[in-house]
Amino acid sequence: MNVTTPITLTQAETGLLDRFDAARAGLAGSAPVAALRAEAAAQLRAKGLPHRRVEEYKYSDLRAFLKSAAPLAAAVTEAEAKAALASAGLLGNLDRFRIVIANGTFLPGLSDVAALAAEGVSVTDFSTALAGEGGAALLAQPKSAGSDGVLALNTAFVQGGVVLSVKAGAEIAKPVELIQIAVSEGAQVTRCRVELAEGAQLRLIETFAGNAGAGEINAVFDYVVADKAKLASTRLLTSEAAGAVLATTLSRLGAEAELKTLGFIAGPEFARNQQFVAFAGEHSEAKIYGVSMARGKALADQTLIVDHAVPHCNSREFFKTVLDGEARGVYQGRINVAQHAQKTDGEMMTQALLLSEGAEMANKPELEIFADDVICAHGATCGQIDEDLLFYLRARGIPEAEARTLLVLAFLSEAIEEFGEDDVTDVLEQRVRDWLAVA
């Protein structure tokens, strides 16, 4: 007879469950959605927050980090959000469309809804979609995500977000920035679904701003990329965001589809960018890049699982990490190749640069292959600045601090430039320079 020993809940876990009980009646969604929320809360009660004994969170113990449960962020007016947006210059003067979510709520009055509609993009409030007949389907959890605790938390508490749909064949002229801004203290729990119909093309930039150091953000992005569609997504988890930022991507690719993502981490005390990519159609390609910078006692975690479930698909994963002080970096990547997924081509590489003796990097690349006609490989490196290169630059009159900056910038820029989106390359490289300029 198997007996399950109940866990002892921490103060944060108890607070989260109390928060759910208090908020559940006011959370959006139909009866099936409410049942999914209750199921997710039951998972939290049974298992607690993800911790070091959960393999996927061995190096990113969320249970130990969260000491208390912040209340859900309160609704704000458009005027309050507009004032907060005025100081959120994350992308500088980059020409783009903008979709605004403030304190977890979509604000169409501050978003370029009409301009996007003219381009072939419809934007719908996620809460409204949850209340519809197919609302429960919007909270579907892919098999590769298992019973992920962060995703379950999002399901239980999700406040709002958007459903962004791009019509067949549309090519959006400018990037679309999806900004989530915290106007006041509290936790933001959002979900955004991005649907590209056949042959559509979209460049998406996801940013977070405001309320630095307070509360937490739990954001899920659900990408549905149809046959022959192309999606390029850039995500910035920076110091302007909350103290804890948990970002999850669920991606499904049709036939001959292309997905390209770059997760950029620089600043949050606890940042986890996790991605679950599933190939559902043949002859598709996914290129996944990551750049992480952390100092002090911050943690930067890049985690991904790529499921090759059909033949003739390619995936590339390339991640760079720079750590200083007592910061910790995590890379966990796994490529799964199903038995019938012949002609798969998958490669992953993670490289880390440690700027101090106290910094730590955990690299964990994995391959799980059940097919025999495949090309798959992984690699990992970790080291310090090359003293010979540093001497070469100093010998040519470049001061040591500037020489170090140049070497670190060159190291990280390899991933940024391979990502290949000219619209954001300059923005990201400037963010690297700004991070390095901080003593």
Backbone hydrogen bonds, N-H to C=O, Kabsch-Sander energy under -0.5 kcal/mol:
donor,donor_aa,acceptor,acceptor_aa,energy
3,V,1,M,-0.5
4,T,2,N,-0.5
5,T,3,V,-0.6
9,L,7,I,-0.7
14,T,10,T,-2.6
15,G,11,Q,-2.3
16,L,12,A,-2.4
17,L,13,E,-2.1
18,D,14,T,-2.4
19,R,15,G,-2.4
20,F,16,L,-2.2
21,D,17,L,-2.4
22,A,18,D,-2.0
23,A,19,R,-1.9
24,R,20,F,-2.5
26,G,23,A,-1.6
27,L,23,A,-0.7
27,L,24,R,-0.9
30,S,130,L,-1.4
34,A,30,S,-2.4
35,A,31,A,-2.0
36,L,32,P,-1.8
37,R,33,V,-2.4
38,A,34,A,-2.3
39,E,35,A,-2.1
40,A,36,L,-2.2
41,A,37,R,-2.3
42,A,38,A,-2.1
43,Q,39,E,-1.6
44,L,40,A,-1.7
45,R,41,A,-2.2
46,A,42,A,-2.1
47,K,43,Q,-2.9
48,G,44,L,-2.3
54,V,51,H,-2.0
55,E,53,R,-0.6
57,Y,54,V,-2.4
58,K,55,E,-1.4
60,S,57,Y,-0.8
62,L,60,S,-1.3
63,R,50,P,-2.0
65,F,61,D,-1.5
66,L,62,L,-2.5
67,K,65,F,-0.8
70,A,68,S,-0.7
73,A,187,A,-2.9
74,A,185,E,-0.5
81,A,77,T,-2.2
82,K,78,E,-2.7
83,A,79,A,-1.8
84,A,80,E,-1.7
85,L,81,A,-2.4
86,A,82,K,-1.4
87,S,84,A,-1.0
88,A,85,L,-1.8
89,G,87,S,-1.3
90,L,88,A,-0.9
92,G,89,G,-0.7
94,L,91,L,-1.9
96,R,94,L,-0.6
97,F,175,P,-2.6
99,I,177,E,-3.0
101,I,179,I,-2.5
102,A,105,T,-2.7
103,N,181,I,-2.4
105,T,102,A,-2.0
107,L,100,V,-2.6
110,L,107,L,-1.3
111,S,108,P,-1.2
112,D,98,R,-3.0
113,V,111,S,-1.7
116,L,112,D,-2.1
117,A,113,V,-2.2
118,A,114,A,-1.8
119,E,115,A,-0.7
119,E,116,L,-0.7
120,G,116,L,-0.6
120,G,117,A,-1.0
121,V,116,L,-2.6
122,S,165,S,-2.6
124,T,163,V,-2.3
126,F,161,G,-1.9
129,A,125,D,-1.9
130,L,126,F,-2.4
131,A,127,S,-1.4
132,G,128,T,-0.5
132,G,129,A,-1.0
135,G,132,G,-1.5
137,A,134,G,-0.7
138,L,134,G,-0.7
138,L,135,G,-1.2
139,L,136,A,-1.6
140,A,137,A,-1.4
145,A,142,P,-1.1
146,G,142,P,-0.5
146,G,143,K,-1.3
148,D,145,A,-1.4
152,A,148,D,-2.0
153,L,149,G,-2.2
154,N,150,V,-1.9
155,T,151,L,-2.3
156,A,152,A,-2.3
157,F,153,L,-2.1
158,V,154,N,-2.2
159,Q,189,V,-3.3
160,G,189,V,-0.9
162,V,191,R,-0.5
163,V,124,T,-2.7
164,L,162,V,-0.5
164,L,193,R,-3.4
165,S,122,S,-2.5
165,S,163,V,-0.6
166,V,195,E,-3.2
167,K,120,G,-2.7
167,K,165,S,-0.5
169,G,198,E,-1.6
170,A,167,K,-1.8
172,I,170,A,-0.5
172,I,201,Q,-1.9
176,V,203,R,-2.6
177,E,97,F,-3.3
177,E,175,P,-0.6
178,L,176,V,-0.6
178,L,205,I,-3.2
179,I,99,I,-2.4
179,I,177,E,-0.8
180,Q,207,T,-2.4
181,I,101,I,-2.9
181,I,179,I,-0.6
182,A,209,A,-2.6
183,V,181,I,-0.7
187,A,71,P,-2.8
188,Q,216,E,-2.4
189,V,187,A,-0.5
190,T,218,N,-1.9
191,R,160,G,-2.1
192,C,220,V,-2.8
193,R,162,V,-2.3
194,V,192,C,-0.5
194,V,222,D,-3.1
195,E,164,L,-3.2
195,E,193,R,-0.6
196,L,194,V,-0.5
196,L,224,V,-2.9
197,A,166,V,-2.4
197,A,195,E,-0.6
199,G,227,D,-1.7
200,A,197,A,-2.2
201,Q,170,A,-2.8
202,L,230,K,-2.2
204,L,202,L,-0.5
204,L,232,A,-3.2
205,I,176,V,-2.9
206,E,234,T,-3.5
207,T,178,L,-1.9
207,T,205,I,-0.6
208,F,236,L,-0.5
209,A,180,Q,-2.2
213,G,241,A,-0.9
214,A,211,N,-2.1
217,I,244,A,-2.6
218,N,188,Q,-2.9
219,A,246,L,-2.6
220,V,190,T,-1.9
221,F,248,T,-3.0
222,D,192,C,-3.1
223,Y,221,F,-0.7
223,Y,250,L,-3.0
224,V,194,V,-2.9
224,V,222,D,-0.5
225,V,223,Y,-0.6
225,V,252,R,-2.7
226,A,196,L,-2.2
226,A,224,V,-0.7
228,K,255,A,-2.3
229,A,226,A,-2.0
230,K,200,A,-2.7
231,L,258,E,-2.4
232,A,202,L,-2.4
233,S,260,K,-3.2
234,T,204,L,-2.7
235,R,262,L,-2.9
236,L,206,E,-2.9
237,L,235,R,-0.6
237,L,264,F,-3.5
238,T,236,L,-0.7
239,S,266,A,-1.3
241,A,238,T,-2.2
243,G,215,G,-0.5
244,A,215,G,-0.8
245,V,270,F,-2.8
246,L,217,I,-3.1
247,A,245,V,-0.6
247,A,272,R,-2.8
248,T,219,A,-2.6
249,T,274,Q,-2.4
250,L,221,F,-2.9
251,S,249,T,-0.5
251,S,276,F,-3.0
252,R,223,Y,-2.0
253,L,278,A,-2.3
254,G,225,V,-2.7
256,E,282,E,-2.3
257,A,254,G,-1.0
258,E,229,A,-2.5
259,L,285,E,-2.4
260,K,231,L,-2.4
261,T,287,K,-2.4
262,L,233,S,-2.0
263,G,289,Y,-2.2
264,F,235,R,-3.3
264,F,262,L,-0.6
265,I,263,G,-0.6
265,I,291,V,-3.0
266,A,237,L,-2.9
267,G,293,M,-0.9
270,F,243,G,-2.1
271,A,299,L,-2.3
272,R,245,V,-2.4
273,N,301,D,-2.9
274,Q,247,A,-2.9
274,Q,272,R,-0.6
275,Q,303,T,-2.1
276,F,249,T,-2.8
277,V,305,I,-2.8
278,A,251,S,-2.5
279,F,307,D,-2.4
280,A,253,L,-2.7
280,A,278,A,-0.6
281,G,253,L,-0.9
281,G,254,G,-0.6
283,H,311,P,-0.7
283,H,312,H,-0.9
285,E,257,A,-2.3
286,A,314,N,-2.0
287,K,259,L,-2.7
288,I,286,A,-0.5
288,I,316,R,-3.4
289,Y,261,T,-2.9
289,Y,287,K,-0.5
290,G,318,F,-1.8
291,V,263,G,-2.7
292,S,320,K,-2.3
293,M,265,I,-2.1
294,A,322,V,-1.8
298,A,295,R,-1.8
299,L,269,E,-2.0
300,A,328,R,-2.3
301,D,271,A,-2.8
302,Q,330,V,-2.7
303,T,273,N,-2.2
303,T,301,D,-0.5
304,L,332,Q,-2.7
305,I,275,Q,-2.4
306,V,334,R,-2.9
307,D,277,V,-3.6
307,D,305,I,-0.6
308,H,306,V,-0.7
308,H,336,N,-3.4
309,A,279,F,-0.6
309,A,307,D,-1.2
312,H,342,Q,-2.1
314,N,284,S,-2.3
315,S,345,D,-2.5
316,R,286,A,-2.3
317,E,347,E,-2.2
318,F,288,I,-2.3
319,F,349,M,-2.4
320,K,290,G,-2.6
321,T,351,Q,-2.0
322,V,292,S,-2.5
323,L,353,L,-2.3
324,D,294,A,-2.1
326,E,296,G,-1.8
327,A,324,D,-1.9
328,R,298,A,-2.4
329,G,360,E,-2.6
330,V,300,A,-2.5
331,Y,362,A,-2.7
332,Q,302,Q,-2.3
333,G,364,K,-1.5
334,R,304,L,-1.8
335,I,366,E,-1.8
336,N,306,V,-3.2
336,N,334,R,-0.6
337,V,368,E,-2.9
338,A,308,H,-2.7
338,A,336,N,-0.5
341,A,338,A,-1.5
342,Q,340,H,-1.7
343,K,373,D,-2.9
344,T,341,A,-0.6
345,D,313,C,-2.2
346,G,375,I,-2.6
347,E,315,S,-1.9
348,M,377,A,-1.8
349,M,317,E,-2.3
350,T,379,G,-1.7
351,Q,319,F,-2.3
352,A,381,T,-1.6
353,L,321,T,-2.8
354,L,383,G,-3.1
355,L,323,L,-3.2
355,L,353,L,-0.6
359,A,356,S,-0.6
360,E,327,A,-2.2
362,A,329,G,-2.5
363,N,361,M,-0.6
364,K,331,Y,-2.4
366,E,333,G,-2.5
368,E,335,I,-2.9
370,F,337,V,-2.1
374,V,372,D,-0.9
375,I,344,T,-2.8
377,A,346,G,-1.8
379,G,348,M,-1.4
381,T,350,T,-2.1
383,G,352,A,-1.8
387,E,385,I,-0.5
390,L,386,D,-2.1
391,F,387,E,-2.6
392,Y,388,D,-2.2
393,L,389,L,-2.0
394,R,390,L,-2.4
395,A,391,F,-2.5
396,R,392,Y,-0.5
396,R,393,L,-0.9
397,G,394,R,-1.7
398,I,393,L,-1.7
403,A,399,P,-2.7
404,R,400,E,-2.6
405,T,401,A,-2.0
406,L,402,E,-2.4
407,L,403,A,-2.1
408,V,404,R,-2.5
409,L,405,T,-2.8
410,A,406,L,-2.3
411,F,407,L,-2.0
412,L,408,V,-2.4
413,S,409,L,-2.7
414,E,410,A,-0.9
415,A,412,L,-1.0
416,I,412,L,-1.5
417,E,413,S,-3.2
418,E,414,E,-1.4
419,F,415,A,-1.8
420,G,416,I,-1.0
422,D,420,G,-0.9
424,V,421,E,-1.5
425,T,421,E,-1.4
426,D,422,D,-0.7
428,L,424,V,-2.7
429,E,425,T,-2.5
430,Q,426,D,-1.9
431,R,427,V,-1.8
432,V,428,L,-2.0
433,R,429,E,-2.1
434,D,430,Q,-2.6
435,W,431,R,-2.2
436,L,432,V,-2.4
437,A,433,R,-1.7
438,V,434,D,-0.7
438,V,435,W,-0.9
